[in-house]
């Protein structure tokens, strides 16, 4: 078997999750390889993301707590590590209709961040809101890792206490951060929902001083010249009719949603982006070691009857980890969860039940 250099850590997937893991691992090891099937990092959904950072509103629940804790961490992380690539200009959240306004009012006692009323849009301004440069951040976070692009991983095998990638690259530890494609994992309980993300970059004569969000998000403008500014408009759940949008139907629909928030004058669309964002079946991200369902059920067949077994007794693939399912909040979750996952890999810190794959495996067994 021909082999390349043996690495302590190999990461498959160069989106914001893979790049965040590369950043954390490169601080503790000089033997980190980041692989992507495209020609650079962030060429998929991460590069297409509007990359807005904003709070989740609602009554107390575990997902809201996770998002907002990650938001605080990641905002500070970007300010510290990529200060020139984060624009902490705040975000105005505009209710879609009267029902949405009533919901907001009911959430006020539970809102975790300072906000003010925005008279112009009848929305609510949150100073913590930001937008980041998605592609450039991925490049900076991954720069200290060795990189291998245009390389499609088609097989992984565990041989002699090492993971063998495509029968040629050796990894003591393998981290899969492959987004919407989970072809390398033959585990039925790992379900990924693809959620389409769209972004258009525009030029406009309208000066926009903050970010806005209603049914889409509009980024704070930056100046091109005395009469022209650039901005971007993004939406997470808006699917292209066709990926190239040859008839401009989806672009026009997205511009209409933006103009429902603000009137944008003299608009010129300069670039289109689209990508499938990976979300788990329950919206919570998935990080940590991967349960071997076949071996675990062979040892504990009564799991199918609902018998409780301590997850610490589950059989797992040795030194094989996943970081996936961050959905449309990838740039909020990525640095925060990368820190948690690396502490788990290096120091064996526990991962919360809401994030580990154990929760998905147990639900799948019961079905």
GUSEVO-488022 format. One record per residue (C-alpha): residue in one letter; x, y, z. Coordinates in steps of 0.001 Angstrom, whole numbers. Layout:
BEGIN
 res      px      py      pz
   A       X       Y       Z
...
This chain:
BEGIN
 res      px      py      pz
   X       0       0       0
   X    1440    3310   -1095
   X    1173    5950    1619
   X    1630    9642    2039
   X    2882   11180    5241
   X    1047    9940    8310
   X    -960   12696    9955
   X   -2149   13077   13517
   X   -5368   14640   12232
   X   -7065   14548    8841
   X  -10168   16660    8250
   X  -12419   15909    5291
   X  -14379   18991    4233
   X  -13201   22580    3820
   X  -16321   24490    4849
   X  -16544   26686    7930
   X  -16800   23622   10219
   X  -13739   21909    8771
   X  -11759   25155    8759
   X  -12701   25895   12372
   X  -11521   22436   13417
   X   -8299   22968   11442
   X   -7734   26231   13311
   X   -8117   24621   16744
   X   -6073   21518   15932
   X   -3258   23541   14336
   X   -2700   25223   17700
   X   -1760   21885   19259
   X    -306   19919   16344
   X    1817   20541   13261
   X     437   17363   11699
   X   -2995   18461   10427
   X   -4286   17859    6890
   X   -7437   19497    5503
   X   -8941   17846    2420
   X  -11620   19147      59
   X  -12922   17811   -3252
   X  -13089   21338   -4724
   X  -10204   23690   -5529
   X  -10192   25688   -2283
   X  -11907   26067    1063
   X  -15476   27433    1269
   X  -16380   26533   -2306
   X  -19659   24925   -1265
   X  -22416   26075    1077
   X  -20045   28016    3352
   X  -18899   30248     509
   X  -22492   30820    -551
   X  -23591   31823    2938
   X  -24625   35355    3756
   X  -22801   34632    7039
   X  -25035   36736    9263
   X  -24634   36384   13025
   X  -27786   37205   14956
   X  -29612   36008   18064
   X  -32347   33407   18133
   X  -35530   34761   19679
   X  -38088   32732   21551
   X  -39070   31287   24883
   X  -36422   29350   26826
   X  -35363   26050   25253
   X  -32111   24148   24755
   X  -31676   25073   21105
   X  -32126   28780   21738
   X  -29641   28608   24627
   X  -27123   26806   22397
   X  -27454   29315   19536
   X  -27107   32365   21744
   X  -24190   30975   23738
   X  -22465   30158   20438
   X  -23284   33638   19121
   X  -21491   35345   22004
   X  -18469   33063   21710
   X  -18177   33229   17918
   X  -18666   36998   17715
   X  -15764   37476   20128
   X  -13772   34796   18280
   X  -14056   36585   14930
   X  -13262   39951   16510
   X  -10106   38489   18015
   X   -8891   36328   15126
   X  -10297   37993   11985
   X  -11149   41563   13079
   X  -11007   42934    9536
   X  -13591   40371    8341
   X  -16432   40977   10816
   X  -18794   43940   10637
   X  -20486   44273   14019
   X  -22967   46896   12797
   X  -26049   45393   14437
   X  -29139   43771   12947
   X  -32733   44984   12692
   X  -35223   42134   12987
   X  -38439   43089   11192
   X  -41625   41105   11983
   X  -43153   39524    8871
   X  -46755   40293    9867
   X  -49011   41006   12815
   X  -48744   37433   14090
   X  -44957   37675   13990
   X  -45130   40972   15892
   X  -47321   39374   18550
   X  -44793   36558   18865
   X  -41982   39041   19347
   X  -43897   40807   22106
   X  -44425   37482   23881
   X  -40663   36806   23641
   X  -39574   40094   25208
   X  -39299   38739   28794
   X  -36961   36012   27495
   X  -34717   37982   25099
   X  -31055   37535   26039
   X  -29628   40632   24330
   X  -30134   44371   24397
   X  -32399   45725   21658
   X  -34035   48991   20596
   X  -37072   49831   18467
   X  -36256   50795   14869
   X  -38870   53388   13938
   X  -38091   53321   10200
   X  -38986   49647    9686
   X  -41065   49009   12821
   X  -38496   46385   13663
   X  -36080   45798   16519
   X  -32375   46641   16457
   X  -29947   44207   18119
   X  -26422   45673   18472
   X  -24872   42198   18719
   X  -25805   41406   15106
   X  -22926   41054   12638
   X  -22015   39868    9168
   X  -18705   38212    8282
   X  -16766   37557    5093
   X  -17374   33846    4742
   X  -14722   32828    2207
   X  -11876   34900    3624
   X  -12548   33699    7165
   X  -12315   30074    6033
   X   -8971   30805    4354
   X   -7523   32436    7460
   X   -8742   29749    9852
   X   -7272   26957    7735
   X   -3969   28569    6738
   X   -1811   26737    9319
   X   -3026   23295    8262
   X   -1599   21414    5326
   X   -4173   21452    2527
   X   -5107   19052    -245
   X   -7653   20270   -2811
   X   -9360   18710   -5834
   X   -9235   15444   -3909
   X  -12414   13401   -3633
   X  -12452   11005    -694
   X  -14244    7839   -1772
   X  -13130    5356     887
   X  -12033    5245    4510
   X  -10767    2072    6197
   X   -9435    1353    9676
   X   -6179    -613    9384
   X   -3528   -1171   12066
   X   -4891    1490   14411
   X   -4996    4086   11608
   X   -7620    5450    9255
   X   -6621    5007    5632
   X   -8139    7557    3246
   X   -8444    6393    -381
   X   -5932    3634     502
   X   -3084    6158     563
   X   -3400    8835    3264
   X   -2942    7746    6897
   X   -4638    9443    9817
   X   -4396    8721   13527
   X   -7613   10709   13915
   X  -10152   11342   11160
   X  -12770   14108   11325
   X  -15607   14115    8789
   X  -17042   17542    8116
   X  -18566   16846    4734
   X  -21807   18820    4929
   X  -24706   17561    2827
   X  -22724   14567    1518
   X  -22456   11712    4030
   X  -21557    8953    1570
   X  -18537    7894    3647
   X  -20723    6838    6583
   X  -22804    3693    6259
   X  -24905    4486    9304
   X  -28656    4876    8795
   X  -29160    6871   11982
   X  -27054    9757   10639
   X  -29659   11666    8653
   X  -28883   14941    6914
   X  -31509   17311    5545
   X  -30254   19540    2760
   X  -31466   23118    3195
   X  -30816   25354     234
   X  -29032   28636     799
   X  -29007   31496   -1696
   X  -27054   34741   -1752
   X  -26781   37537   -4268
   X  -24179   40277   -4183
   X  -25436   43633   -5408
   X  -24449   47216   -6086
   X  -26940   49927   -5153
   X  -27148   53674   -4674
   X  -28924   53089   -1329
   X  -26816   53533    1799
   X  -27642   50869    4405
   X  -26186   51477    7851
   X  -26997   48130    9484
   X  -28060   44563    8669
   X  -31755   43772    8242
   X  -33655   40523    8502
   X  -37242   39699    7626
   X  -37864   36887    5136
   X  -34336   37424    3887
   X  -31257   39219    5200
   X  -29682   42387    3805
   X  -26100   43269    4692
   X  -24826   46680    5720
   X  -23406   48417    2631
   X  -19780   49303    2021
   X  -18766   52178    -212
   X  -17508   51667   -3769
   X  -17548   55349   -4782
   X  -19509   58518   -3974
   X  -22763   57159   -5468
   X  -22465   53382   -5311
   X  -22390   50856   -2482
   X  -22141   47089   -2327
   X  -24224   44705    -242
   X  -25441   41119    -199
   X  -28870   39577     209
   X  -29254   36069    1581
   X  -31974   33568    2357
   X  -31694   30107    3853
   X  -34898   28366    2783
   X  -35215   29763    -732
   X  -34500   27120   -3376
   X  -33281   27975   -6864
   X  -35609   26924   -9697
   X  -32382   25948  -11391
   X  -28922   26376   -9931
   X  -27801   28884  -12521
   X  -31066   30857  -12273
   X  -30938   31408  -16035
   X  -34259   33254  -16131
   X  -33479   35385  -13057
   X  -36710   34189  -11420
   X  -35163   33450   -8057
   X  -32981   36538   -8065
   X  -36021   38721   -8734
   X  -37954   36962   -5984
   X  -35134   37541   -3516
   X  -34871   41213   -4529
   X  -38605   41587   -3936
   X  -38236   40168    -429
   X  -35410   42622     218
   X  -37488   45543   -1029
   X  -40235   44543    1389
   X  -37742   45584    4077
   X  -36060   48594    2445
   X  -36347   50319    -902
   X  -33174   49574   -2824
   X  -32448   51978   -5671
   X  -30401   51417   -8833
   X  -29700   47784   -8064
   X  -27204   45797  -10105
   X  -26717   42108   -9320
   X  -23006   41292   -9512
   X  -22828   37663   -8410
   X  -25046   34685   -7552
   X  -24288   31987   -4978
   X  -26089   28817   -3940
   X  -25374   25743   -1879
   X  -26956   22912     102
   X  -26552   23478    3827
   X  -26540   20405    6020
   X  -29020   20214    8871
   X  -29728   17336   11237
   X  -33197   15874   11689
   X  -33690   17723   14994
   X  -31815   20952   14051
   X  -29113   20423   16685
   X  -25579   20044   15284
   X  -23821   16694   15522
   X  -20292   16423   16869
   X  -18166   13726   18434
   X  -17384   10037   18006
   X  -19535    7913   15715
   X  -21496    5001   17152
   X  -21058    1668   15348
   X  -24732     692   15186
   X  -24173   -2904   14034
   X  -21734   -3836   16793
   X  -23687   -1941   19454
   X  -26925   -3752   18573
   X  -25129   -7084   18494
   X  -24029   -6467   22087
   X  -27269   -4849   23265
   X  -30120   -6244   21107
   X  -32650   -5260   23757
   X  -32089   -1601   22857
   X  -34750   -2218   20207
   X  -37240   -2958   22981
   X  -36573     377   24644
   X  -34231    -918   27339
   X  -31944    1830   28554
   X  -28186    1360   28157
   X  -25568    3837   29308
   X  -24216    5441   26076
   X  -20684    5077   27428
   X  -21074    1350   26719
   X  -21891    1848   23023
   X  -19283     607   20540
   X  -17761    3457   18537
   X  -15478    3709   15544
   X  -12084    4365   17069
   X  -10706    7858   16443
   X  -13419    8668   13887
   X  -15321   11890   14517
   X  -18018   13936   12877
   X  -18743   17657   12803
   X  -21858   18332   10766
   X  -25488   19443   10764
   X  -25026   23139   11573
   X  -27693   24223    9067
   X  -28088   27900    8273
   X  -26198   29008   11406
   X  -22820   27597   10454
   X  -20847   30763   11125
   X  -22512   31106   14526
   X  -21898   27498   15557
   X  -18566   26683   13906
   X  -15877   28211   16185
   X  -17827   27433   19357
   X  -18417   23763   18551
   X  -14911   23297   17142
   X  -13515   24255   20535
   X  -15805   21716   22230
   X  -14943   18944   19782
   X  -11174   19445   20043
   X  -11359   19354   23844
   X  -13277   16090   23479
   X  -10697   14608   21092
   X   -7618   15727   23032
   X   -8786   15791   26647
   X  -11741   13385   26393
   X  -14131   16025   27702
   X  -17748   14925   27563
   X  -20026   16249   24832
   X  -23539   17294   25809
   X  -26339   14863   24901
   X  -27961   17483   22679
   X  -24876   17518   20413
   X  -23517   13960   20423
   X  -24592   11297   17955
   X  -25911    9178   20824
   X  -29253   11001   20696
   X  -29740   10218   17009
   X  -28709    6586   17419
   X  -31115    6010   20319
   X  -34061    7545   18415
   X  -33255    5483   15332
   X  -33134    2246   17351
   X  -36535    2962   18881
   X  -38065    3476   15431
